[in-house]
Amino acid sequence: MRIDKFLKVSRVLKRRTLAQQACEKGKVIVNGKEVKPAHRVKVGDEVELQFTGGQLKFRILLIKETVKKDEAQSLYEVIS
């Protein structure tokens, strides 16, 4: 699955457009490398998202095309 779609499906970011913009600005890092929106992610990848107020680092546990709102957080685990 593409990183921009994963960020939207997992509800880390609200819209896919926001995820694409974050990637283009170099704010999304997968396994230590800045990635473009089309970058393919897999289970076990570590993703770091840089925000103005800090950062979020998480590991992908599961990849699904669609999930319900309350199941979205089961796709990843936050790491420090």
KOLFI-21006 format. One record per residue: y, z, x of N, C-alpha, C in turn; residue number from 1; residue in three letters. Coordinates in nm, 2 decimals. Each point is the difference from the previous one (the first is absolute). Example, Ala and Ser with C-alpha at 12.3 -4.5 7.8 and 13.67 -1.06 7.14 Angstrom:
2
site nv -0.57	nw 0.78	nu 1.32	cav 0.12	caw 0.00	cau -0.09	cv 0.12	cw 0.00	cu 0.09	n 1	res Ala
site nv 0.11	nw -0.07	nu -0.04	cav 0.11	caw 0.00	cau 0.09	cv 0.11	cw 0.08	cu -0.08	n 2	res Ser
END
This chain:
80
site nv -0.12	nw 0.00	nu 0.08	cav 0.12	caw 0.00	cau -0.08	cv 0.12	cw 0.00	cu 0.09	n 1	res Met
site nv 0.11	nw -0.07	nu -0.05	cav 0.12	caw 0.00	cau 0.08	cv 0.07	cw 0.14	cu -0.01	n 2	res Arg
site nv 0.07	nw 0.03	nu 0.11	cav 0.07	caw 0.13	cau 0.01	cv 0.10	cw 0.02	cu -0.11	n 3	res Ile
site nv 0.08	nw -0.11	nu -0.03	cav 0.10	caw 0.02	cau -0.11	cv -0.06	cw 0.03	cu -0.13	n 4	res Asp
site nv -0.12	nw -0.07	nu -0.03	cav -0.06	caw 0.03	cau -0.13	cv -0.06	cw 0.14	cu 0.00	n 5	res Lys
site nv -0.06	nw 0.04	nu 0.11	cav -0.06	caw 0.14	cau 0.01	cv 0.11	cw 0.10	cu -0.03	n 6	res Phe
site nv 0.11	nw -0.01	nu 0.06	cav 0.11	caw 0.10	cau -0.01	cv 0.04	cw 0.01	cu -0.15	n 7	res Leu
site nv 0.00	nw -0.12	nu -0.07	cav 0.04	caw 0.00	cau -0.14	cv -0.12	cw 0.06	cu -0.09	n 8	res Lys
site nv -0.12	nw -0.04	nu 0.02	cav -0.11	caw 0.04	cau -0.08	cv -0.02	cw 0.15	cu 0.02	n 9	res Val
site nv 0.01	nw 0.05	nu 0.12	cav -0.02	caw 0.15	cau 0.03	cv 0.12	cw 0.08	cu -0.04	n 10	res Ser
site nv 0.11	nw -0.07	nu -0.05	cav 0.12	caw 0.06	cau -0.04	cv 0.08	cw 0.08	cu 0.11	n 11	res Arg
site nv -0.02	nw -0.04	nu 0.12	cav 0.07	caw 0.06	cau 0.11	cv 0.15	cw -0.05	cu -0.01	n 12	res Val
site nv 0.01	nw -0.13	nu -0.04	cav 0.13	caw -0.06	cau -0.03	cv -0.01	cw -0.06	cu -0.14	n 13	res Leu
site nv 0.11	nw 0.01	nu -0.07	cav 0.00	caw -0.04	cau -0.14	cv -0.03	cw -0.15	cu -0.03	n 14	res Lys
site nv 0.06	nw -0.09	nu 0.08	cav -0.01	caw -0.14	cau -0.03	cv -0.05	cw -0.07	cu 0.13	n 15	res Arg
site nv -0.06	nw -0.11	nu -0.02	cav -0.05	caw -0.08	cau 0.11	cv 0.11	cw -0.06	cu 0.08	n 16	res Arg
site nv 0.11	nw -0.03	nu -0.07	cav 0.12	caw -0.06	cau 0.07	cv 0.05	cw 0.10	cu 0.10	n 17	res Thr
site nv 0.00	nw 0.13	nu -0.04	cav 0.05	caw 0.11	cau 0.09	cv -0.10	cw 0.00	cu 0.12	n 18	res Leu
site nv -0.12	nw -0.01	nu -0.02	cav -0.10	caw 0.01	cau 0.11	cv 0.02	cw -0.12	cu 0.09	n 19	res Ala
site nv 0.03	nw -0.12	nu -0.05	cav 0.02	caw -0.12	cau 0.08	cv 0.13	cw 0.02	cu 0.08	n 20	res Gln
site nv 0.10	nw 0.05	nu -0.06	cav 0.13	caw 0.03	cau 0.08	cv -0.02	cw 0.10	cu 0.11	n 21	res Gln
site nv -0.08	nw 0.10	nu -0.03	cav -0.02	caw 0.11	cau 0.10	cv -0.08	cw -0.06	cu 0.12	n 22	res Ala
site nv -0.10	nw -0.09	nu -0.02	cav -0.07	caw -0.07	cau 0.10	cv 0.09	cw -0.09	cu 0.08	n 23	res Cys
site nv 0.08	nw -0.07	nu -0.06	cav 0.09	caw -0.10	cau 0.07	cv 0.11	cw 0.08	cu 0.08	n 24	res Glu
site nv 0.03	nw 0.12	nu -0.03	cav 0.10	caw 0.08	cau 0.07	cv -0.07	cw 0.08	cu 0.11	n 25	res Lys
site nv -0.13	nw -0.01	nu 0.02	cav -0.07	caw 0.07	cau 0.10	cv -0.03	cw 0.15	cu -0.03	n 26	res Gly
site nv 0.00	nw 0.03	nu -0.13	cav -0.02	caw 0.14	cau -0.03	cv -0.14	cw 0.04	cu -0.04	n 27	res Lys
site nv -0.09	nw -0.10	nu 0.01	cav -0.15	caw 0.02	cau -0.03	cv -0.08	cw -0.02	cu 0.12	n 28	res Val
site nv -0.07	nw 0.10	nu 0.05	cav -0.08	caw -0.01	cau 0.12	cv -0.15	cw 0.03	cu -0.04	n 29	res Ile
site nv -0.09	nw -0.09	nu 0.04	cav -0.14	caw 0.02	cau -0.03	cv -0.07	cw 0.01	cu 0.14	n 30	res Val
site nv -0.07	nw 0.11	nu 0.02	cav -0.07	caw 0.02	cau 0.13	cv 0.09	cw -0.02	cu 0.12	n 31	res Asn
site nv 0.12	nw 0.04	nu -0.01	cav 0.09	caw 0.00	cau 0.11	cv 0.08	cw -0.13	cu 0.02	n 32	res Gly
site nv -0.01	nw -0.10	nu -0.09	cav 0.07	caw -0.12	cau 0.01	cv 0.08	cw -0.03	cu -0.12	n 33	res Lys
site nv 0.12	nw -0.05	nu 0.02	cav 0.08	caw -0.05	cau -0.11	cv -0.07	cw -0.12	cu -0.07	n 34	res Glu
site nv 0.00	nw 0.00	nu -0.13	cav -0.07	caw -0.11	cau -0.07	cv 0.09	cw -0.07	cu -0.10	n 35	res Val
site nv -0.05	nw -0.12	nu -0.03	cav 0.07	caw -0.09	cau -0.10	cv -0.07	cw 0.03	cu -0.14	n 36	res Lys
site nv 0.07	nw -0.04	nu -0.11	cav -0.06	caw 0.03	cau -0.13	cv -0.14	cw -0.06	cu -0.02	n 37	res Pro
site nv -0.04	nw -0.10	nu 0.06	cav -0.13	caw -0.07	cau -0.02	cv -0.11	cw 0.07	cu 0.09	n 38	res Ala
site nv 0.03	nw 0.10	nu 0.08	cav -0.10	caw 0.06	cau 0.08	cv -0.11	cw 0.06	cu -0.08	n 39	res His
site nv -0.12	nw -0.03	nu 0.03	cav -0.12	caw 0.05	cau -0.07	cv -0.04	cw 0.14	cu 0.05	n 40	res Arg
site nv -0.01	nw 0.09	nu -0.10	cav -0.04	caw 0.14	cau 0.04	cv -0.15	cw 0.02	cu -0.05	n 41	res Val
site nv -0.06	nw 0.10	nu 0.06	cav -0.14	caw 0.04	cau -0.03	cv -0.01	cw 0.15	cu -0.01	n 42	res Lys
site nv -0.11	nw 0.04	nu -0.05	cav -0.03	caw 0.15	cau 0.00	cv 0.00	cw 0.05	cu 0.14	n 43	res Val
site nv 0.07	nw 0.11	nu 0.02	cav 0.01	caw 0.07	cau 0.13	cv 0.12	cw -0.03	cu 0.08	n 44	res Gly
site nv 0.08	nw -0.10	nu -0.05	cav 0.13	caw -0.03	cau 0.07	cv 0.10	cw 0.11	cu -0.02	n 45	res Asp
site nv 0.08	nw 0.03	nu 0.10	cav 0.10	caw 0.10	cau -0.01	cv 0.13	cw -0.07	cu -0.01	n 46	res Glu
site nv 0.08	nw 0.04	nu -0.11	cav 0.12	caw -0.07	cau -0.03	cv 0.11	cw 0.10	cu 0.01	n 47	res Val
site nv 0.11	nw -0.04	nu 0.06	cav 0.12	caw 0.08	cau 0.02	cv 0.12	cw -0.07	cu -0.07	n 48	res Glu
site nv 0.07	nw 0.07	nu -0.09	cav 0.11	caw -0.05	cau -0.07	cv 0.12	cw 0.07	cu 0.04	n 49	res Leu
site nv 0.11	nw -0.06	nu 0.05	cav 0.12	caw 0.06	cau 0.04	cv 0.11	cw -0.01	cu -0.10	n 50	res Gln
site nv 0.04	nw 0.12	nu -0.05	cav 0.11	caw 0.01	cau -0.09	cv 0.13	cw 0.05	cu 0.07	n 51	res Phe
site nv 0.11	nw -0.01	nu -0.07	cav 0.12	caw 0.05	cau 0.05	cv -0.01	cw 0.15	cu 0.03	n 52	res Thr
site nv -0.06	nw 0.08	nu -0.09	cav -0.01	caw 0.14	cau 0.01	cv -0.13	cw 0.05	cu 0.07	n 53	res Gly
site nv -0.08	nw -0.09	nu 0.06	cav -0.12	caw 0.05	cau 0.07	cv -0.10	cw -0.11	cu 0.00	n 54	res Gly
site nv -0.13	nw 0.04	nu 0.00	cav -0.11	caw -0.10	cau 0.00	cv -0.12	cw 0.06	cu -0.08	n 55	res Gln
site nv -0.09	nw -0.10	nu -0.03	cav -0.12	caw 0.04	cau -0.07	cv -0.11	cw -0.07	cu 0.08	n 56	res Leu
site nv -0.10	nw 0.08	nu 0.03	cav -0.12	caw -0.06	cau 0.08	cv -0.12	cw 0.03	cu -0.08	n 57	res Lys
site nv -0.08	nw -0.10	nu -0.03	cav -0.12	caw 0.02	cau -0.08	cv -0.12	cw -0.09	cu 0.05	n 58	res Phe
site nv -0.12	nw 0.03	nu -0.04	cav -0.12	caw -0.07	cau 0.04	cv -0.05	cw -0.06	cu -0.13	n 59	res Arg
site nv -0.04	nw -0.13	nu 0.00	cav -0.05	caw -0.06	cau -0.12	cv -0.15	cw 0.04	cu -0.02	n 60	res Ile
site nv -0.03	nw 0.05	nu -0.12	cav -0.14	caw 0.04	cau -0.03	cv -0.07	cw -0.10	cu -0.08	n 61	res Leu
site nv 0.07	nw -0.07	nu -0.09	cav -0.06	caw -0.09	cau -0.10	cv 0.09	cw -0.11	cu -0.03	n 62	res Leu
site nv -0.06	nw -0.12	nu -0.02	cav 0.09	caw -0.11	cau -0.04	cv -0.05	cw -0.05	cu -0.13	n 63	res Ile
site nv 0.09	nw 0.00	nu -0.10	cav -0.03	caw -0.06	cau -0.14	cv 0.11	cw -0.09	cu -0.04	n 64	res Lys
site nv -0.03	nw -0.10	nu -0.08	cav 0.11	caw -0.09	cau -0.05	cv 0.09	cw 0.07	cu -0.09	n 65	res Glu
site nv -0.05	nw 0.08	nu -0.09	cav 0.08	caw 0.07	cau -0.10	cv -0.05	cw 0.14	cu -0.02	n 66	res Thr
site nv 0.09	nw 0.10	nu -0.02	cav -0.04	caw 0.14	cau -0.02	cv 0.09	cw 0.06	cu -0.11	n 67	res Val
site nv -0.04	nw 0.10	nu -0.07	cav 0.08	caw 0.07	cau -0.09	cv 0.10	cw 0.09	cu 0.08	n 68	res Lys
site nv 0.11	nw 0.04	nu -0.06	cav 0.10	caw 0.08	cau 0.07	cv -0.06	cw 0.12	cu 0.06	n 69	res Lys
site nv -0.08	nw 0.08	nu -0.07	cav -0.06	caw 0.12	cau 0.05	cv -0.11	cw -0.02	cu 0.11	n 70	res Asp
site nv -0.05	nw -0.12	nu 0.01	cav -0.10	caw -0.03	cau 0.10	cv 0.06	cw -0.05	cu 0.13	n 71	res Glu
site nv 0.13	nw -0.04	nu -0.01	cav 0.06	caw -0.07	cau 0.12	cv 0.00	cw 0.08	cu 0.13	n 72	res Ala
site nv 0.01	nw 0.13	nu -0.01	cav 0.01	caw 0.08	cau 0.12	cv -0.14	cw 0.01	cu 0.07	n 73	res Gln
site nv -0.11	nw -0.03	nu -0.07	cav -0.13	caw 0.00	cau 0.05	cv -0.03	cw -0.11	cu 0.10	n 74	res Ser
site nv 0.09	nw -0.10	nu 0.01	cav -0.01	caw -0.11	cau 0.09	cv 0.03	cw 0.03	cu 0.14	n 75	res Leu
site nv 0.07	nw 0.11	nu 0.02	cav 0.05	caw 0.04	cau 0.14	cv 0.00	cw 0.15	cu 0.02	n 76	res Tyr
site nv 0.01	nw 0.04	nu 0.12	cav 0.02	caw 0.14	cau 0.03	cv 0.11	cw 0.01	cu 0.10	n 77	res Glu
site nv 0.09	nw 0.09	nu -0.03	cav 0.12	caw 0.02	cau 0.09	cv -0.04	cw 0.08	cu 0.12	n 78	res Val
site nv 0.04	nw -0.05	nu 0.12	cav -0.03	caw 0.07	cau 0.13	cv 0.14	cw 0.03	cu 0.06	n 79	res Ile
site nv 0.00	nw 0.09	nu 0.09	cav 0.13	caw 0.04	cau 0.06	cv 0.03	cw -0.08	cu 0.12	n 80	res Ser
END
